[in-house]
């Protein structure tokens, strides 16, 4: 897109350019290949490159447009140069360099594309000339300093030589270096516009002359990253620190960990936790120790996968943005528990814990009620508060309790009083949580507070400490050392940390895997947030200005870390390797050395070739697919190094015959008498021998180049020992080199595996040569002879095509018709094809599990098996009447006989039924499998398995891994199928009012009734027999009262959508009996209401609008002639809230047919008369249950 800028247009040139109307680019961003060379046309430079005064008089009108100021800029040099082109049409080259000029000790060129850079626009660039030197050995020029760079802002102006006010201007900036050699504008101005008259002006080119002026401002780079693109950026080299890799949404965790790492007294305390012998995937303390040490030692970003695994998080949790404050507290709780009884026991309290006092102090009498409590962090309000001092003042602000809100002081009655909090002590390291997020009731969601809120470099907290009146406490200075930042809104965003690691004044930004130095403005002003502007200001902004405004407004600090100045030396004490447990140092150093070895190996890989050798002994030992457990095998199994090929790393310049002696020693062969076959990956990803290797006098590298696929960096060879061939083994040796009798036939190499159903093994047997037009059945007598069987023994033969395809072979067909060729595998077994499936399943002669009677079923097992762990159920409910708490076998008469309690590992197919799983576990646990109940446990979350499930139903599969649960089991006193015929019902048991409840889960036979639920509730809660008739059970749907569940109602009528409640309500149950069991109906008035009789009405709760229901809906009895004030009093007692809290509840009546509720405000009106049969009695008040702690549960956890 072209850009024409006249005098009237140039006020927003920089903004226009930055909005991509004038594309920024390098001169090489073109499909045209250009070589740098001197201009062949006549050009004239201005006499001098003027530094001061900066702007010449002819450009004075551009003073507010040339090189606009940049925040925090430190100017090293400024200068300009004008290139006067005398004969523009003579510029025949595609790219022309202007005369070299010097600004700031650096030579510069203007690059001009007079005919456009692959477009129809004049292209203009600025190019610094990097200092060069001549290489004495090669004689070629090379950079004097490979790390040379210069940061420059520049403005390029083309103007009419006779009128400098007739111009087009563009401004940009760049970090010039060896990779960014020039920068500028590919669409500076339309080529046609150069010769066309402009508004109130002539054409830019006059008499074929044109001036091009470059204004340059060279900036200092105090942080070392000004305008850096961070490509190939080395954080350790530039700052001495490293960052963390982001697992998906763990930037919040990364910033928190960096803050803790630089709290060095805390780091030392963590190192003191004894963790030797633990696994970092299960131990939070060990994972944190390892991370801290790696941050000290590593040159590369650190992975937090071990730590998140120790939290019990899976991959999905790592992609979930968690609440930082809650995560912080849970992490501290976990570490505090691990520090108990160690030398670090009080470290966390000494570092992070302060004390505050909540008090109510009477004004007119000498009485004070106070409670001291510890705090780990302080949550400070931000909204409508200008700075941190105001936030502290708001926190300790005193509330006056007077009038209707007087305080009931013990022995003094109602008194005027002051209520507030005051700090008794602050910790050495103070974590301040800025409340940047609040719940918006209008939108029913959390919103972010983006208002500007300033925080200082240092703060005196003594005014907020408790002290006697009139005293002047000593200053208590805290210095800022950490700013944790959130950029974005509530649903999306990014976390990073600004940290001052020591007592110097250097700040660094820790942003996931990158670390760089920052200025104080970037630490403070850019993270204060920004007050909202009104629309009249916003509409005047350019797109760039609006983007910058949004970025500044949505970027703000949410957590501050201050350190007590008097304790700086203690908190920031040096941490050395001596402070780290030796076993961690050893482990991490080994891992670092291994990574370095792998890196060097990768660098040297072009010199060597890894060859995997498959031998006959491997084939006979291995139980799986193909000839061995290759490096690309994805089929799991209990494989060891004995199941893998032998790998040799061989210099490519070495002749193949030179490795024979090593092969002879490794495999016990004579390399002169064996054949080597090249193994190739087929399209179905199997690895099979395909062609004999003709190595002659070739080197290993030549073999690789000539015969092997370049897709693979490793070669695979099979060693053929002729003495292990089938015919040789049975004494019928035939010359392998003989030509087939049939000219259309060919010799092919086949492999044979043997499936032993009795022992459930599948292993290599032999290989053989045959002619392709021979029938498959021709080889069966030879196989029978090798196995020592009768030659007429019937065999079943299968072809192992690939893991998902095991085909039955028709033995009467030829090898050719069966499409068998070199390297194919045939599996044999004694015939079972004509045996029924029932017989197959019952033909387990040795009680082996798993047991598969045919080879194709066993192959399916090999393909689908996973390694699982089983153990007795942890945290079993002791009050479950169907569970044997002591795990005795219910079928055993010997009560001393108990099941095994040790965990055990086993392999099982994902296709295995629940019946097979229970038999596998019961065999080890020594119990009847019918009485086992099995749970699939994922990091503590247990899923009960049903008898119609298969193992694969509880295995989580992704494209990258398989997550197998731990199978926890318990022993029942009834068969599981009986238990499954029961219905599980969750009852919310109310003991005092309608605010608090206890969740009780009961199992009721599907033929049972609500009476059975009441019986189970009595068993679990222990209420008296005489109270049973007063137990009321009812159901809510979507927070509305649905109906009463009478004792005779079937449990099958209780649906999933219902929330069930139960309580001891004698008054309501008696009234129900009166209303619904009285055959003599009372008189009614004109509204259809019973005269002079109590009646029950449903009560619902909502916040501001009936569409925002919450809480428990219940029934309440209305009394005739009762005033609203009396109804409120009874409701308050029934509901279970204190008088003060209930006074904030608004009472109203609502008919679902109408939109708006009718509020009852006159305490003297008769409530009974206001509520009709179709009305709900409503309580309008905020939901006091947190969103995460509601009936649905929630929250984060370190499991």
N, C-alpha and C positions, 0 to 999 in steps of 0.2 A: 504494500500500500504506500503511495507517495505521500510526502508531507511537504506542503508549501507554507512557509511561515513569513508573513508580512509584518510590517511594523506593528499593526494592530493585533497581531496574533501571538506575539512572542512572549507575553507575560507568563504563560504556563508551559513554556517549552520543556522544562525538565519533567513536569508531570506528564505531558503528552508523550514524551519519549519513554518514560517509565511505564506508561500504560500500553506500550508495544505498538503504538501507531508508527513509530520509527524503530524498526527492529534493531536490537543490539546484537552484534555478532563479531566473530573474528573474521579477518579477511579470507581465511581458508575455509569458512563455512560456505563453500561453493562447489558446484560440480565441475568447475573449470580448474584444471591444474595450472598453477602459475609459478614461475620462478622469479626470485628477487633479482633485480638488476637495476643499475643506475638509469635514470631518465635520459633519453636521447634528445629531448627537446631543450630549448633554451629557457632557463628560468632564472629569476633574480630574487635573492634573499634580501630581507630588510637589513639595514646596516648593523643593527645590534639586537640582541635578545635582552630586552629591558626587564630588570627585576624590580626596581623601585625608582620612581613611582610606577605602579603596576599597569594601570590602564592608560594607554595613550589618549590624547585629546579626541581623536576621531572616533574612539569607541566609548567615550564617557557616557553616552546614552544607554550603554549596556551594563552599567555598574550594578544594577540589582538583578541581572540575569546571568552574568558570567561568573562561573564558579561559586554558586550559592553556598552559604556556610553549612557545615555538617556538625551535628552535636558532638561535643567532646573532641573536636579536631585539634591536633597539634601540628601546625604548619612547619615544614622543614624549609621549603623553598617555593617561590612562585615566579612564573615567567611566561612570556608569550613569544610567538614568532609568526610572521606573515610571509606566506609564499605568494609571490606575485607572478602569475602566469601571463606571459605576453602574447602567446599565440595558441589559444586553446584547441583550435582545429588541427594543429600540428601534433597533438598528442595521439599518436597512432597505436601506441602500446596498450594492451589490455589493462596493465597495472603500472602506475608511474610512482616512483619515489620522489618526494620533494627534497630540497636541500637539507642536509643534516644541520641541526642546531642543538645548542646545549642549554639545559635548564637543570639547576641543582647538581651540576657535575656529571650529568648523564646526557649522552647524545640521543636525539630523537629524530624520527622521520614522520612525515605525513604521507600516508598511502592513499593514492587516488585511483579509482577505477572510472576513467572518464566516459566509458561506454557502458557502464553498469557491471555489477558483479553477478553475472547470470540472470540479470533482470533488466528492466527499462528505467532504472533509477541510478542516479549518481551515488556511488558508494565511497565512503570516506572513513579512514581509520588512523589511529595514532599508534606508533611503534617505537618503544625504547630499544636502544641497541645495547644488548647485554655485553659487558666487558669480556673479551676473549683473550686466549693465549695460544701459542703454538706448541703442540706436543712435540717434544724433542725427538721422540722415537718414530712417530708416524709422519711428522711434518704437517699434520692437519690441525685446523683450528678447533678449539674446544672451549667451553665456558671457563672463565677464570675461577668462578665460584659456582658449583652446581646448585647451591641453595640461594643464589642471588634472587632478589625480588625488589620491586618498588611499588608502593601504593600511591596512586595518583588520581585526582579528579581532573577532568579536562572538559573544556568547552570548545567545540569546533564551529567556526563561523565562515560561511562563504558570502562574499559581498561584492558589490559593484565597485570597481576601483575609483570611480568618479564620485561615488556617493555611498559612504559607509553605512548610512541609515537604510539602504536598500540591501537587506541581508536575510539569510536563513541561518538559524542557530540551533544546536543540540548539545546537551550536556550529559556526561556519564562518568563512571569511575571504574577502576579495575585494579586488581592486584596482578601486576605483570610479573611473569617468571618464565622459566624455561618451557612451560607448557602453554602459557598464555602470552604469546609473543606480540600480539597486537589486539586492538579492540576498537570498535566504532560502530558505524551505521551502514547497513546494506541498502537502506531506502532513504537516503538523506533528502533527496529532492528528485522529482520527475525530470528526466533528461530534456523533455520538450519544454519544461517550464524555464530552463536556463535562458532560452532565447525569446520568451514571450514577455510582453510588458506586464508588470504587476500593478496591483491597485495603487494608484497615486504615485507610481514609480515606473521607471524604465525596466528593461530586462536585466537580469543579474549579470549576464555577459555583455560587456560594452566594448565594441571594436575588437572583438575576439579576446578580450582580457578579463581575467577573473582573479580576485584575491581570496586566498584561504588562510585563515588565522587560527592558530592553536593556542589556547590559554591553558596553562598547566599549573596545578597546585600539588606539590609533592607533600604527602602527610607522613608524620612519624607513626610508628606502629608499636605503642607501648605494650599491648597485649600479645603481639606476635600473630594475631589471627584476623587482622582487619581485612574484610572482604574475602576471607579464605573460603574455598569450596570444600575443604576437609577431605579431598581425595588424597589418598596416601598419607594422611595425617597420622603422626606417631605421637600419641598423648604422653607416653612415658619419656620419650626423647625430649619433648618440648616442655613438659611440666614436672616430670618426675613421678606422675601419678597415672593410674589406669582406671578405666571404668568397668561397667557391667554390660553384658549382652542383655538385650530385651527379649524375653521369652514370648512376647505377644502383647501383654498388657501389664508388665511388671515394672514400668518406669517408676511408679510410686514406691515400690519396694527398693529399687536401686537407689533412689535418693535418700531414703531412710537409712539404708545400710551404710552409705557413705558418711552420713552424719554420725552414726555410731562408731564407725571406724576411726574418725578423727577425734572422737571423745576418747583419748588414749588411756585414761584411767579405767574406763569401761572395757576397752579392748584387753587390758592386762587382766582384769577380773575374769573375763570370759575365758582367757587362756588357762586360768587356775581350775576350771571345772574338770574333774577327772573323767575322761571319755575313752581311754585306751580300750581297744577291743570292740568298740561299738561301730555300727555302720552309719556313715553320713546320710544315707537315705532314710534312716529311722531316727536319728538323733539330731534334734535341732541344735544342741550345744556343739556337737562335733562338726556339723555342717558349717556353723557360724565360725568356729575356730579355723577351719580350713579356708573359708572365704577370706577371713582377715589376714591369714598368713599369705595367701596367694596375692592379695592386694599389696602386701609388703614386697613380694618377690617377683611377681610376674611382669613381663614386658607387654603382655597382651590383655585385652578385656577378659573379665572373669565371667564364667557361667554360673548362674544361680540355681541350676536345675537340681543339684543335690539338696539345697536348702528348701526349695519348694516341695520336693518329694518328702523331706523330713516333716513338713507341715501336714502331710497327708493329702496334698493337692495332686490332681491329675493334670493332663495337658489342658483340659477345658478350664480348670480353675486358673491356670496361668494366663488364659486369655480373658479373664474376668477382672474388671477394675474393682478392687476392694476398698473399703473404708480405711484410710491410713491411720487414724487415731485408734480405732478399734483393733486394727492389726498390731499397732505399736504396743498396746496394753497386753494383748494376748501373748505376744512375744516376750515381754518383760515378765509376765506371770510364769511362763514356761522356764525361763532362765533362772528366776528367783527360786523356783522349786528345786532346780538342779544344783544351785549353789548352797543349799542348806547342808550343814554339816561339813563344809569345806572351808578353806582359808579365805574364800571369797564371799562368805555368807552374808555379810552386811554391806557388800560393795555397792549394790544397786541402791539401797536406802541412803547410803552416805553420798551417793552421786546425784541421784535424781529426785529424792523424796523431800518435800517440805511439809509444813504444817499450817493449817488455817483454823480459825475458830469461828463457829457460827454462834451468834448470841442474840438474846432478847433482854434488853436492860430497861427496867422501869424508870420513868422520869421523876416521879414524885415520891417513890418509896425505895428503900435500899434492897432491891431484889434484882438478881440477874440469873438467867438460865443460859448456860453455855455448853457447847460440845466441841472438842478439838478432834480434828481428823487429818489424816495424811493425804497428800495429793502427789501425783506423778507429773501432772501437767495442769496448766490453767487454761480454761476456755474463755477467751475474751471476745466480747461483742465488738463488731466493726461498724455495723450500720449506724449512720448518723453521728459517728465519732471520728474526729479528724486525725487522731494520732494515738500512739500506744499509751501515753500518759492519761489521756481521756478514757481509754479503755480500762485502765486500772482504777481510775476514779469511779467509773461506772460500776466496776465489779464490787467495790467496797461501799458503794452508795448506801446510805442509811435510809430505811423505810420507817415512817412514823405510823405507829399503830394507835389510832385514836377513834373517837366516835363509835360507830357501830363495829369497828374493827379493833376494839380494845383487847388487850391481852389479859387472860385470866391467870393472874399470878397466885401461886400457892400461898395461902394464909392472908392474902391481901385483896382477893377478888379482882374485878375488872380494873385495869390500870392503863394509862397512857404509857407507851413504851417505844423504844428504838430497837429496830431489828436490822441485822446486817452481818457481814463477815469481815474479819480482819486477819491478816497474815501474822503468824507467830514466828515463822522462819521460812527462808527460801533455800532451795538446794544449791549445791555447787554448780550444777548444770540445770538450767531452767528451760523447760520446753513450754512454749506458749502456742496454743492452738488458736488461730484467728478464725472466728466463726464466719467463714465466707459462704456457708451454705445454710439456708433456712427453709422451713416448710411454708409454702404459700397455700393458704386454705382456699383462695379463690381458684387456683389452678389445680389444687389437690396434688401437688408434687413439690419436690425440692427444687429450689432455684439458687443460683449463685449471686452473691453480693459483690458487685464489681467496683463499688465506690472507692474513691481514693482514701487511703489510710496509711499515714506515715509512721515509720518506726526509726528510732535513732541508732547510731553506731554504739552509743553507751547510754545507760539509763540509771538514775539513782532511785532505788526501790525503797529507801528508808521511809518515805512518807506513807507507805502502805503497810508498814509493820506496826504491830501493837506497841504502844508506849504510853507512859503516864501523861496526863494532861499537863500542858505547859512545858514539857521537856523538849529538848531539841536533839533528836537522835543523830548519831554519827552517820555520815554518808555510807550507803551500801551500793557500790558501783558494780554494774554488770556490763560486760562487753559482748557485742554481737559477734558470733562466730559461725552461724549457719542460718540460711534462708531457704526454706523449702517452698518451691514455686509450683503453682498450677496454672497452666495456660489452656484456656478453652472454656466450655460451659459444663453443665452438670452431667450431660450424657456423653460428651466426647472431650478429650483433652489430653494433655501431656504433663508429666511431672519431671522436674529436675531440681538440682540443689546448687545453691551458691554457698561456698564454704571457705572460711579463712582457717587453714590447717594449723597455723602456729601463731606466735606473738608478733610476727611481722605483719605488715599491712597489706599483704598480697591476697587477693580473692581469686577463686577459681570456680568455673562452672562445670559441674559434673552432670553430664547429660547422656545417660546410658553409657555407650562404649567410648564416648569422647570426653576429654577434659581439656579445658583451655582457660587461659588467664582472662580476667574481666576487669573493667573499670568500676569505680565506686558508683558512678551513675547507673551502670548496668545492674549493680547489686541493689541499690536503694530506689532511685527514682523510677526505674522501669518496672519495679515490682510493687509499687504502692497501689496500683490500680488507677482508675481514671473515672471521674464523675461523668455522668451522662450529659450529653449536649442536647439542646432542644432541636427540633426539626429545622428551624430557620438557620441554624448554624450548619447542620449536616448537609442541607441541599446545596450549600455553597462550596462543598468540598469536591475535589477531583476524586477519581476512583482510587488513586494511590493514597491520597490523604485519608479517605474513608477506611481503606484497608489498614493503614497504620493506626488509626483511631480505634478500630475494632480490636486489633492486636494488643494495643496498650491497655484498653479497657478490660479485656478478658485475661490479662496476665497479671497475677498478683500473688503475694506471699500468703500461704495458709498455715505455715508453722515457722516459728523463730526459735533459735537456740542461742541463749545467752549464758555466758560463763562468769561466775563471780570473780572479779578482778583479783581479789586477795588469794584465790585458789587457782589462778592460771597455771602456775608452775606445777601444781599437783595434777590438775586435769590434763594438761598438755605435756606431761612428762614423756621422755623418749621411750619408745618401745623397741627393744632389740630382739635379735633372734634368741637370746638367752631366756627371754620371757615366754617363748613358745615351747610347748611340750615337745620333747625330742622326737616322739613317734610321729607327730604331725609334720615336723621339719623333714624327717626321713621320707615319709610317704609323698609329700608334695614335691620334694626334690627329685624323687624317682620319677614322678609323673612329668615334671618339667624336662628331665633328661630324656624320657621316652618321647616326648613331643619333639625335642630337639633332634633325637635320633631319626624320627620319622621325617622331620623336615629335611635333614641332610640326605636321607635315603631318597626322598623325592627329588632333591637337587641332582643326586647322582644316578637317578633311575635311567637316564639316557645312556649311561655307560654299561649298565648291567641288564640282564634279562632274568626274571624269575621263571623257573620251569617247575611245574608240578608233575611229579612222576607217579603214575598209577601202576601198582604191581599186582601180581596174581594173589599174593598173600593178603593185600588190602581187600581185594574183591571177595575173597572167601571169608574174611572176618566181618566185613561191613554189612549192616542190616538196614537197607534203605533203598532210595532210588539211585539209578545210574551205577557207576562203578565205585564210588566213594563220596564222602561228604566234601564236595568241592567248595571253593571260595564263594561261588555265587548261588549256592544252594539256599533255598528259602524254606525248606521243610524242616521243622523243629524235630529234635530227637536227643536222646541221652548220649550224644556223641563226644568222644574224646579225641586226642591227637592220633590214636591208633586207627580212627575211622577216616582220617584225612590223608590226602596224598602227601608225599614227601617233597618239600620245596627246596630247591637249590638256587642260590643267587650266583649267576655265572657271568663273568666278564664277556661282553659281546665279541671281543677280539679273539677269544679263545676258540680253538678248533673243537668241534663236538667230540672228536675221538679223544681229546685230552682229558675228558671227564670220566672216561670208562673206568679207571682204577677206583675212583670215588664211588661210582655206581656199583661196582663189583663188591666193594666192602659194605655198602649200605644194604643191598638187597640179596647178597649171597649168590650172584649170578656170574656168568661169563658173558660180558658185553659183546664179545666177538661172535657169540652163538645165539643171540636174541635179536628180535626185531623191535624197532621203535615205530609206533603208530602216532601220527598227528591226530589229536582229538579236537573236534570242532563243536561249537554250539549250533544246534539245529534251530529251526524256526520256532519250535515248541519249547526252546530254552533248555533242552536236555543236552548233556555233554557226552559224546560218544566218539570212539575211534573211527576215522573215516578213510585214511590213506596211509600206506607205509611211507616212512621217512627215508628218502634217498640222500643221506648226508654226505657221502663220498669224503671230500677233503674240505668241506665247508666249515666256516666259523659259525658260532652261535648266532651272531648278528646277521650273517648271510642267510641262515636258515629262517630266521624271523622275517627278514625282508622278502624272501622268496616264497615261503609256504604258509605263513601265518597271517591272520587277519589283523589289521592295524587298529581295529576297534578295541582290541584287548591288549593290555600291557603285560599280561602273563601268558606263557605258553603252557600247554597241557600235552603230555606224552604218555602213552600206555606202553609198558614193557611187555612184549609177548615172549613168553618162555615156551618153546615148542614141546618141552617135556611135560608140560601141564595141559596139553591139548587132549581132548576126549579120546580120540583114536589111539594116541600114544599111551594114555593111561590104561586103556582096556586091552592093550597088546595088539592093536590092529593098525599099527603105524603105516601111514600112507605118505608118499612124497608130496609135499604141499605144492611144489612147483609144477606138477603135472598139469597139462592143459586139459580142460573138460572134454569128455568124449563128444558131447553135442556142441557144435560150433556156436550155437545160439545161447548156450548156457555159460555161466561164469562161476568161478569160485567166490564164495562169500564167507565172511567171518561172523560167527554168531556166538553170543554169550548165553550161558544157562545158569539160572538161579533155582534153588530148591526150597520150597515151602514145606516145613515140617509142622503139620497141624497139631501133633501131640505135644510138641514142646514150644509151639508158637514162635518159630524162628523162620527167617527168610534170609538166606545167605547165598553168596556166589558159589557155584559148583565147579564150572569149567568153561572152556570155550572150544569151539570146533569149527572146522571148515566143511563146507558142503557145496554141492552144485545147486544153482538156483532153480533148476527144473526137477530136483529131487522132491519127493513128498515129505511133509513134515513128519509123518508117522514112521518114516524110514529111520529116523534117529532115535525113536523111543526104546527099541531093544538095547541100544548102546547105553543109553542113560540108565535103564534098569540094571544093566550089568555093572555099571560104575557104582550104583547104589547098593549092589548086592541083592537085588530082587529077581524074582522070576522074570524071564524075558517077556512073558505075556502079561505082566502086570499092567492093568489099565491106568493110564495117566491122563490127567487134565493139564492142558498147556495153555498158557496165557502169554500175550505179548505186552511187555512193559513199554508202552508208547510214551507216556508222560504221566506225571502224578495223577492227573485227572482222567486218564484214559488207560484202563487195563482191559484189553479185549481177549475174549475166548478165541483160541485158534481152532480152525477146522483142520484136523490132522490129515485128512485125505487130500487136501490141496497141496500144491507145490509151494516152495518158498517164494517163488516168483509171483504166483497168483495171490499169495497172502501179503505181497508187497513188503517182504522182508529183505533187508540188504545189510551191508557191512555195518557192524556195530550194534545191531538190534539185539534185544534181550528177550529171551524166552524163559518163563518161569514154569516149573513143573511141580506136580504134587500127585499123590494117589487120588484116583478119581472120586469126586463127591458130587458130580454134576447131577446124577440121577437120584440123589438122596433128597428127601423133602426138607423144606426149611425148618419144620419142627424138629426133625431128626438132627439137622445140623446144629440147632441151638441146644439140643439135649445130649450131643455127643462129646461132651467135655470130660475126657477120661481121667484127668488129673486135677479137676476142680481148679483150673487155671483162670485167672482174671487179669486182663481181658482175654476172652477166647473167641477166635474166629475160625470156622471150619474150612473156609476156602480162601485161596490166595487173593482173589480180587477183593474180598471183604477185609483181609489183613492189610492189603495195600491202602484201602480206604482209611483204615485206622492209622497207618503210618502218616498219611497225608493230613489227617485232621487232628492228630493227637496234640495235646498241650500238657505242660507240666503243672500239676496242681498241688495244693497243700491242704490237708484236712486237720482239724483240731477240735477239741471239745468247745462248745459255745462259751464265750466269755460274757460276763455280766448277765447271766440268765436270770429271769425273774423268779425269785424264790417262792412267790405266792401263786404261781401258775399251777393249778390243781392237776393239770395233765402232764406235767414234767416231773420226772424222777430226779430230784435235786442231787442225790448221790450217785446218779447214773448207773444204778444197778440194772442188770438185765431183767426185764419184766417177766421173762420166761424161765428164769433161773430160780430154782428152789433154794439154792445156797446163797444166803444174803451176804456172805463174805466175798462172793465173786463179783468183782467190779470190772468195768470196761477199761481199756487202755486210755490213758490221758495224755500221752505224749503226741505232739504233732508229727505228721509223717507226710512225705512227698510221694506222688504217684503220677503216672502218665495215663491219660484217658482221652478218648475221642470226643470231639465236640458234638458228634452225632449220638453219643451214648445217652441212653434213656435214664430217667431218674432211678429206675429199678436197678440198672447196672451201677450207677453211682452209689446207691445205698448199699448194694452188695459189696462193692469195693471197700467202702468205709467200714461196714459192719464186720468184714473179715478181719480187719485190723483192730477194731474196737471191741470185738468179741460180744456182739449183741445181735439180736434178731433184726434183720434189715427192715421188717415191717414196722418196727417201733422207732425208727430213726426219723427225726425231723431235721432237715438240712437247710442251712442258710448260706446264701452267697454274700460274702462280706467284702465290701470295698471301703478300705480306710475307715472302718468302724460303722459304715452304713450297711445294714443287714437287709437282704431281700430273701424272704422265705420262699423256698422252692416248692412247687407243686408236683404231684405224681405224674402229671401229663406233660411235664417239661423235659427238654433235653439239655445237656450241658451247654450247648452253644447258645441257648436262650439267655444265659447270664454272662457271656463273654463279650467284652467290648472290643470291636475290631475297627481299626482305622487303616488308612493307606500306609501307615508307618509302623504300627505296632499292635500287639494283642495284649489286652489287660485281662488276666485271669484272676478271679476272686479267690479268697481263702474260703474253703468250704467248712463252715462251723456246724457242728451237729449237737443235738441233745437227744436224750432217750425219753420216750413218752411211756405213759402207763396204759395207753390204748393205741391200737394200730393207727397209723397216720391217715389212712383212708377214712377212718371214722372222724378224725379231727377235721379233715377237709370237708366233711359233710356238715360242718358247723359254720355259723355266720359270725364274723367278727364285727362287733358294734362298738363304736367309740362314744362314751357317755361323758358329758361335762357335768360333774357332780358339784353342786352348789352347797356350801356349808354356811355362809353368812352373807346374805344379800345377793345382788346380781352383778357384782363387779369381778369377784375372784372365784375361780373354779379349779377343780382338780380333774385332769383327764384320766379316765379309767376305761381300759379296753376289756371287753368281756367276750367270751366265746359261747354262743348259744346254738343248740341244735336247730337246723333249718325248720324243724317241725315245732319249735318252741314258740313261746309267747312273751309278751312284755313282763308277765309275772316272773318268768325265768330271769329276765334282766334284773328285776328288783331283788330276787334271791341272790344273784351274783354280787350285786352292789352291797347287800348286807354282809356277804362273805368277805368282801374286800375292805369295807369301811367300818363294819362292826356296829351298825346302829341296832337298837334294841328291837325285840319282836313286837312290842306294843306300838312302835313307830312305823311298822311296815304298811299299815293301812293308810298312813298319812303321806306316803311317798308318791309324789306326782311326777310323771314322766311326760314330756312334751317335745315337739319337734319344731324347729325353725327352718325356713328356707329363705335364703338371701336376707338374713337379719330380720325377717318378719315371722311372727307367730303363725304356725301352720295349723296344728291341731294337737289335742291331748292324745297321748298313747295309753289307752286304757289297758289294764292287766290282761284282758282276754285277747287283745289284738295280736295277730301273728307277726313274728319278727320279719317274715318275708315282705310285709307291707312297709317296712322301713327301708327307704330308698337311699341311694348314695348322695342325692342332693340334699338330704335332710341333715341338720345338726341336732343331735339329741341332747336334751338337758334333763336332769333329775334333781329333786330337792325334797327335803322334809317340810311340807307345807300343810299343816293340819287345818288352818283356816280355809284355804282354797279347796282342799279335797272335800271338806264337809259341805261347803257351799255348792260344789259341783254335784254332790250327791243330792242336795236339796233341789237344785234347779233342774237336773236331768232325770231324777228318779221319782219325782213327785207327780203322781198321776192326775191330781186335782190342779188344773192350771189356774193361776191367779188371774184376777181382773187386770185389764190393761187400759192405759190412757189413750188419748187420740194419736200419740206418736208410736203406739205399739209397745211401749215400755211397761214392765211390770210395776204395779203400784206398790209403794211402801215396802219394797223388797231389795235386799242387796243383790247386786249382779256383777258378774265378772266381765272385764273388758281387756283386750290385748293392749300392751304397752310396747311401743317401739322407740328406738333412740336414733337420732340423726344429728348432723352438724349443719345448721343454717338452712338446709333444704332436704325434703324427704327423699330426694334422689341420692343423698349421701348417707345412707344408713350405716350403722355400726352397732357393736355391742349385742347384748342378749335381749331378745324380745320375750316378754313374760305376761302372765295374766294378773290382774289386780282387781280387788273387789271394791266397787263403788257403794257408798252408803247414802241412803236417802237423807236429804236435809243437811248434809255435811258441807261446810264452807270450804272454799278452795284452800284457805290457810291450813285447815285441819287435814285436808287431803294431802297437801304438801308435806306436812309433818309425818303422816303415816308412810307416804311414798319414800321420804328420806330414810326412815328407819328400815323399810323393806329393801330399798335399793342398796344400802350399805355404804353411803358416802357420809362424811362428816357434815355438820351443819354449814360450816363456812363454804365448803366446796359445793354442796347442794344448792346453796343460795344463788349460785351462778347459773343454775340450770333453769331454762325457760320451759314452762308447761304449756302445751297447746293441744288442740284437737284437730284431727285430719281425716277426711274421708278420701279414700284412694281415687274416687271418681272426680275429685276436684284437685286443682294444681296446688293451691296455697293452703297452708294450715291456718287455723284460727287460734290465736294466742290468748290464753286466759291470764289476765293481769290484775283483775279486781279480786282481792283476797276474800271479799264478802260474798261473792257469787256462789251458787250451789253447783258444785261440780257434777253431781248426778244428773242435773237438768241439762247440762251442756253437752253431754256425751250420748249419742244415739247408738243403736245396735250396729250400725255400719261404720262407726268411727273407731279410729285408733286414738288412745291417749298417748301423747308424744312427749319425750324429753329431748329438748334441743340443747346440746352441749358438745364441746370438742371430744374427739375420740382420745381417750386417755391411754389407750393401748398403742405402743409404738408400732410403726408399720412392719418392722422386722419381727416384733414379738407378738403379732396378732395370732388369730386361730390358725393361720397357715404357717407360722414359724418363719425361719429365715436367719440372716446374719452370716458372718464369716466365721471360720474356725481354723485353728491349727490343731489338727486331729491327733 
